[in-house]
Amino acid sequence: MGWRQTYRCDLCQLEATVSGGKDQGFYVQTETLYCPQCQTLDDVGICLWCKDMLPGLLPPSRIEGLLEAEREFGLCPKCKQAGGVPWSAGNPCPKCGGSVRAVEGDFEQWI
Protein backbone atom coordinates (compact mmCIF):
# COMPACT_ATOMS: atom_id res chain seq x y z
CA MET A 1 0.00 0.00 0.00
CA GLY A 2 1.10 3.52 -0.69
CA TRP A 3 0.41 6.88 0.92
CA ARG A 4 -0.34 10.22 -0.66
CA GLN A 5 -0.13 13.59 1.04
CA THR A 6 -1.21 17.01 -0.19
CA TYR A 7 1.72 19.39 -0.73
CA ARG A 8 1.56 23.12 -1.50
CA CYS A 9 4.22 25.63 -2.54
CA ASP A 10 4.27 28.74 -0.34
CA LEU A 11 5.30 30.95 -3.27
CA CYS A 12 3.42 29.88 -6.44
CA GLN A 13 0.68 27.80 -4.75
CA LEU A 14 1.42 24.69 -6.85
CA GLU A 15 -0.59 22.00 -5.06
CA ALA A 16 -0.92 18.25 -5.52
CA THR A 17 -1.85 15.14 -3.58
CA VAL A 18 1.07 12.82 -4.31
CA SER A 19 3.37 10.30 -2.65
CA GLY A 20 6.23 12.79 -2.59
CA GLY A 21 8.75 10.46 -4.24
CA LYS A 22 8.84 6.74 -5.03
CA ASP A 23 6.05 4.58 -3.65
CA GLN A 24 4.62 1.13 -4.22
CA GLY A 25 1.15 -0.41 -4.24
CA PHE A 26 0.17 -4.06 -4.63
CA TYR A 27 1.26 -4.20 -8.29
CA VAL A 28 2.64 -0.85 -9.42
CA GLN A 29 5.63 1.24 -8.38
CA THR A 30 5.10 4.99 -8.78
CA GLU A 31 7.24 8.10 -8.68
CA THR A 32 6.20 11.72 -8.21
CA LEU A 33 7.07 13.67 -11.37
CA TYR A 34 6.71 17.34 -12.33
CA CYS A 35 5.48 17.84 -15.90
CA PRO A 36 7.02 21.03 -17.37
CA GLN A 37 4.35 21.13 -20.10
CA CYS A 38 1.34 20.92 -17.74
CA GLN A 39 3.16 22.47 -14.75
CA THR A 40 1.69 19.80 -12.45
CA LEU A 41 2.93 17.23 -9.96
CA ASP A 42 1.53 13.71 -10.38
CA ASP A 43 2.32 10.20 -9.25
CA VAL A 44 3.25 8.31 -12.40
CA GLY A 45 3.46 4.53 -12.77
CA ILE A 46 7.03 3.47 -13.51
CA CYS A 47 6.90 -0.34 -13.33
CA LEU A 48 4.89 -3.44 -12.52
CA TRP A 49 7.16 -4.64 -9.72
CA CYS A 50 5.58 -8.11 -9.54
CA LYS A 51 5.05 -8.74 -13.26
CA ASP A 52 6.43 -12.30 -13.14
CA MET A 53 4.04 -13.23 -10.31
CA LEU A 54 0.85 -11.82 -11.89
CA PRO A 55 -0.39 -15.10 -13.44
CA GLY A 56 -0.61 -16.63 -9.97
CA LEU A 57 -2.27 -13.56 -8.44
CA LEU A 58 -4.88 -12.30 -10.91
CA PRO A 59 -7.31 -13.48 -13.58
CA PRO A 60 -6.17 -12.97 -17.21
CA SER A 61 -8.55 -10.03 -17.80
CA ARG A 62 -7.04 -8.08 -14.88
CA ILE A 63 -3.49 -8.86 -16.03
CA GLU A 64 -4.40 -7.62 -19.51
CA GLY A 65 -5.59 -4.32 -18.01
CA LEU A 66 -2.34 -3.85 -16.08
CA LEU A 67 -0.24 -4.62 -19.16
CA GLU A 68 -2.31 -2.09 -21.15
CA ALA A 69 -1.73 0.56 -18.45
CA GLU A 70 1.99 -0.25 -18.51
CA ARG A 71 2.22 1.35 -21.98
CA GLU A 72 1.70 4.75 -20.36
CA PHE A 73 4.20 4.29 -17.54
CA GLY A 74 6.53 7.27 -17.25
CA LEU A 75 4.11 9.57 -19.09
CA CYS A 76 2.26 12.56 -17.66
CA PRO A 77 -1.31 11.40 -16.99
CA LYS A 78 -2.68 14.67 -18.40
CA CYS A 79 -0.71 15.41 -21.60
CA LYS A 80 0.78 11.90 -22.13
CA GLN A 81 4.26 13.39 -22.65
CA ALA A 82 7.50 11.90 -21.34
CA GLY A 83 10.16 14.01 -19.67
CA GLY A 84 8.72 14.52 -16.21
CA VAL A 85 11.21 15.66 -13.58
CA PRO A 86 11.37 13.52 -10.41
CA TRP A 87 10.36 15.38 -7.24
CA SER A 88 10.59 14.28 -3.61
CA ALA A 89 9.06 15.77 -0.49
CA GLY A 90 11.54 18.12 1.14
CA ASN A 91 12.86 19.40 -2.19
CA PRO A 92 12.13 22.91 -3.49
CA CYS A 93 9.12 23.54 -5.71
CA PRO A 94 9.91 22.21 -9.20
CA LYS A 95 7.96 25.09 -10.77
CA CYS A 96 9.37 28.16 -8.98
CA GLY A 97 12.00 26.97 -6.47
CA GLY A 98 9.89 28.02 -3.48
CA SER A 99 9.32 26.11 -0.27
CA VAL A 100 6.87 23.19 -0.46
CA ARG A 101 5.06 22.12 2.69
CA ALA A 102 2.77 19.21 3.50
CA VAL A 103 -0.82 20.27 4.15
CA GLU A 104 -1.36 18.96 7.65
CA GLY A 105 -3.99 16.28 8.07
CA ASP A 106 -4.60 15.86 4.33
CA PHE A 107 -3.40 12.42 3.24
CA GLU A 108 -4.79 9.21 1.77
CA GLN A 109 -3.84 5.58 1.42
CA TRP A 110 -3.90 3.76 -1.93
CA ILE A 111 -3.44 0.20 -3.04
PAGU-593424 format. One line per 2 residues: their letters; for each residue x, y, z of N, C-alpha, C. Coordinates in nm, 3 decimals. Layout:
A	X Y Z X Y Z X Y Z  ...
This chain:
MG	0.083 -0.118 0.000 0.000 0.000 0.000 0.087 0.124 0.000  0.037 0.226 -0.064 0.110 0.352 -0.069 0.033 0.461 0.003
WR	0.101 0.572 0.026 0.041 0.688 0.092 0.059 0.810 0.005  -0.043 0.895 0.004 -0.034 1.022 -0.066 -0.069 1.133 0.031
QT	0.002 1.242 0.017 -0.013 1.359 0.104 -0.032 1.480 0.013  -0.108 1.578 0.058 -0.121 1.701 -0.019 -0.004 1.793 0.017
YR	0.061 1.845 -0.087 0.172 1.939 -0.073 0.136 2.068 -0.145  0.184 2.182 -0.089 0.156 2.312 -0.150 0.280 2.400 -0.141
CD	0.311 2.468 -0.251 0.422 2.563 -0.254 0.377 2.694 -0.191  0.458 2.748 -0.100 0.427 2.874 -0.034 0.431 2.992 -0.130
LC	0.510 2.982 -0.237 0.530 3.095 -0.327 0.431 3.096 -0.444  0.426 2.989 -0.522 0.342 2.988 -0.644 0.210 2.914 -0.625
QL	0.191 2.853 -0.508 0.068 2.780 -0.475 0.047 2.652 -0.555  0.152 2.600 -0.621 0.142 2.469 -0.685 0.098 2.371 -0.578
EA	-0.005 2.293 -0.606 -0.059 2.200 -0.506 -0.091 2.067 -0.572  -0.061 1.959 -0.502 -0.092 1.825 -0.552 -0.098 1.727 -0.436
TV	-0.180 1.624 -0.453 -0.185 1.514 -0.358 -0.108 1.399 -0.422  0.013 1.377 -0.372 0.107 1.282 -0.431 0.183 1.208 -0.322
SG	0.257 1.106 -0.361 0.337 1.030 -0.265 0.459 1.108 -0.217  0.506 1.201 -0.297 0.623 1.279 -0.259 0.752 1.204 -0.284
GK	0.757 1.124 -0.389 0.875 1.046 -0.424 0.833 0.910 -0.477  0.918 0.810 -0.458 0.884 0.674 -0.503 0.793 0.608 -0.400
DQ	0.699 0.528 -0.451 0.605 0.458 -0.365 0.565 0.329 -0.435  0.497 0.243 -0.364 0.462 0.113 -0.422 0.328 0.066 -0.369
GF	0.242 0.022 -0.460 0.115 -0.041 -0.424 0.128 -0.192 -0.440  0.015 -0.260 -0.450 0.017 -0.406 -0.463 0.087 -0.452 -0.591
YV	0.071 -0.377 -0.701 0.126 -0.420 -0.829 0.219 -0.319 -0.895  0.197 -0.191 -0.867 0.264 -0.085 -0.942 0.355 -0.002 -0.852
QT	0.475 0.029 -0.903 0.563 0.124 -0.838 0.542 0.259 -0.905  0.532 0.365 -0.825 0.510 0.499 -0.878 0.624 0.591 -0.837
ET	0.630 0.705 -0.904 0.724 0.810 -0.868 0.655 0.944 -0.893  0.677 1.040 -0.803 0.620 1.172 -0.821 0.705 1.248 -0.923
LY	0.639 1.294 -1.030 0.707 1.367 -1.137 0.639 1.502 -1.159  0.721 1.602 -1.194 0.671 1.734 -1.233 0.672 1.741 -1.385
CP	0.557 1.771 -1.444 0.548 1.784 -1.590 0.568 1.931 -1.627  0.678 1.964 -1.698 0.702 2.103 -1.737 0.596 2.157 -1.834
QC	0.537 2.069 -1.916 0.435 2.113 -2.010 0.306 2.152 -1.938  0.259 2.068 -1.847 0.134 2.092 -1.774 0.155 2.174 -1.647
QT	0.279 2.181 -1.600 0.316 2.247 -1.475 0.238 2.187 -1.357  0.238 2.052 -1.353 0.169 1.980 -1.245 0.259 1.873 -1.187
LD	0.231 1.837 -1.063 0.293 1.723 -0.996 0.193 1.609 -0.998  0.239 1.489 -1.037 0.153 1.371 -1.038 0.235 1.249 -1.001
DV	0.170 1.151 -0.943 0.232 1.020 -0.925 0.213 0.943 -1.055  0.324 0.896 -1.109 0.325 0.831 -1.240 0.372 0.687 -1.221
GI	0.302 0.592 -1.280 0.346 0.453 -1.277 0.479 0.440 -1.348  0.572 0.367 -1.286 0.703 0.347 -1.351 0.734 0.200 -1.377
CL	0.668 0.108 -1.303 0.690 -0.034 -1.333 0.587 -0.121 -1.261  0.565 -0.239 -1.319 0.489 -0.344 -1.252 0.594 -0.426 -1.176
WC	0.606 -0.403 -1.048 0.716 -0.464 -0.972 0.700 -0.615 -0.956  0.580 -0.668 -0.974 0.558 -0.811 -0.954 0.510 -0.878 -1.083
KD	0.554 -0.828 -1.196 0.505 -0.874 -1.326 0.515 -1.026 -1.342  0.623 -1.085 -1.299 0.643 -1.230 -1.314 0.546 -1.311 -1.228
ML	0.494 -1.252 -1.122 0.404 -1.323 -1.031 0.256 -1.305 -1.066  0.224 -1.214 -1.160 0.085 -1.182 -1.189 -0.001 -1.302 -1.227
PG	0.048 -1.397 -1.309 -0.039 -1.510 -1.344 -0.090 -1.589 -1.224  -0.017 -1.593 -1.117 -0.061 -1.663 -0.997 -0.147 -1.578 -0.905
LL	-0.155 -1.447 -0.933 -0.227 -1.356 -0.844 -0.361 -1.309 -0.899  -0.371 -1.295 -1.031 -0.488 -1.230 -1.091 -0.545 -1.309 -1.208
PP	-0.673 -1.287 -1.238 -0.731 -1.348 -1.358 -0.673 -1.281 -1.484  -0.675 -1.351 -1.597 -0.617 -1.297 -1.721 -0.671 -1.160 -1.761
SR	-0.799 -1.133 -1.741 -0.855 -1.003 -1.780 -0.792 -0.889 -1.700  -0.766 -0.911 -1.574 -0.704 -0.808 -1.488 -0.558 -0.788 -1.528
IE	-0.489 -0.896 -1.559 -0.349 -0.886 -1.603 -0.343 -0.807 -1.733  -0.436 -0.834 -1.824 -0.440 -0.762 -1.951 -0.455 -0.611 -1.929
GL	-0.540 -0.573 -1.834 -0.559 -0.432 -1.801 -0.432 -0.368 -1.747  -0.360 -0.438 -1.662 -0.234 -0.385 -1.608 -0.129 -0.371 -1.717
LE	-0.122 -0.469 -1.807 -0.024 -0.462 -1.916 -0.059 -0.349 -2.013  -0.187 -0.322 -2.032 -0.231 -0.209 -2.115 -0.189 -0.077 -2.049
AE	-0.211 -0.065 -1.919 -0.173 0.056 -1.845 -0.022 0.077 -1.847  0.053 -0.033 -1.852 0.199 -0.025 -1.851 0.253 0.055 -1.970
RE	0.178 0.060 -2.079 0.222 0.135 -2.198 0.235 0.284 -2.171  0.165 0.332 -2.068 0.170 0.475 -2.036 0.259 0.505 -1.916
FG	0.330 0.405 -1.866 0.420 0.429 -1.754 0.526 0.531 -1.794  0.554 0.623 -1.702 0.653 0.727 -1.725 0.598 0.849 -1.795
LC	0.472 0.844 -1.838 0.411 0.957 -1.909 0.324 1.039 -1.814  0.317 1.169 -1.841 0.226 1.256 -1.766 0.083 1.206 -1.788
PK	0.005 1.188 -1.681 -0.131 1.140 -1.699 -0.223 1.239 -1.771  -0.184 1.367 -1.775 -0.268 1.467 -1.840 -0.235 1.484 -1.988
CK	-0.108 1.512 -2.020 -0.071 1.541 -2.160 -0.009 1.422 -2.231  0.019 1.314 -2.157 0.078 1.190 -2.213 0.217 1.211 -2.270
QA	0.289 1.312 -2.221 0.426 1.339 -2.265 0.525 1.278 -2.166  0.639 1.236 -2.219 0.750 1.190 -2.134 0.830 1.312 -2.091
GG	0.926 1.292 -2.005 1.016 1.401 -1.967 0.983 1.465 -1.835  0.900 1.399 -1.753 0.872 1.452 -1.621 0.997 1.453 -1.535
VP	1.006 1.550 -1.446 1.121 1.566 -1.358 1.087 1.507 -1.221  1.166 1.409 -1.172 1.137 1.352 -1.041 1.139 1.458 -0.931
WS	1.044 1.447 -0.838 1.036 1.538 -0.724 1.012 1.455 -0.599  1.078 1.494 -0.490 1.059 1.428 -0.361 1.024 1.531 -0.255
AG	0.941 1.490 -0.161 0.906 1.577 -0.049 1.034 1.625 0.018  1.036 1.752 0.054 1.154 1.812 0.114 1.237 1.891 0.014
NP	1.215 1.865 -0.115 1.286 1.940 -0.219 1.211 2.069 -0.250  1.280 2.167 -0.310 1.213 2.291 -0.349 1.105 2.266 -0.454
CP	1.017 2.362 -0.470 0.912 2.354 -0.571 0.976 2.339 -0.709  0.932 2.240 -0.788 0.991 2.221 -0.920 0.948 2.328 -1.020
KC	0.846 2.404 -0.986 0.796 2.509 -1.077 0.867 2.642 -1.055  0.883 2.682 -0.926 0.937 2.816 -0.898 1.056 2.817 -0.804
GG	1.088 2.703 -0.741 1.200 2.697 -0.647 1.162 2.735 -0.505  1.034 2.765 -0.481 0.989 2.802 -0.348 0.985 2.684 -0.252
SV	0.940 2.712 -0.132 0.932 2.611 -0.027 0.799 2.536 -0.037  0.807 2.403 -0.038 0.687 2.319 -0.046 0.663 2.255 0.090
RA	0.541 2.267 0.138 0.506 2.212 0.269 0.390 2.113 0.255  0.390 2.014 0.343 0.277 1.921 0.350 0.159 1.993 0.412
VE	0.040 1.972 0.357 -0.082 2.027 0.415 -0.123 1.933 0.527  -0.115 1.981 0.649 -0.136 1.896 0.765 -0.274 1.831 0.766
GD	-0.275 1.702 0.794 -0.399 1.628 0.807 -0.463 1.586 0.676  -0.402 1.619 0.563 -0.460 1.586 0.433 -0.377 1.480 0.364
FE	-0.412 1.352 0.386 -0.340 1.242 0.324 -0.436 1.127 0.296  -0.396 1.036 0.210 -0.479 0.921 0.177 -0.392 0.800 0.151
QW	-0.452 0.685 0.166 -0.384 0.558 0.142 -0.436 0.502 0.011  -0.348 0.438 -0.067 -0.390 0.376 -0.193 -0.332 0.237 -0.202
I	-0.393 0.155 -0.284 -0.344 0.020 -0.304 -0.311 0.003 -0.446
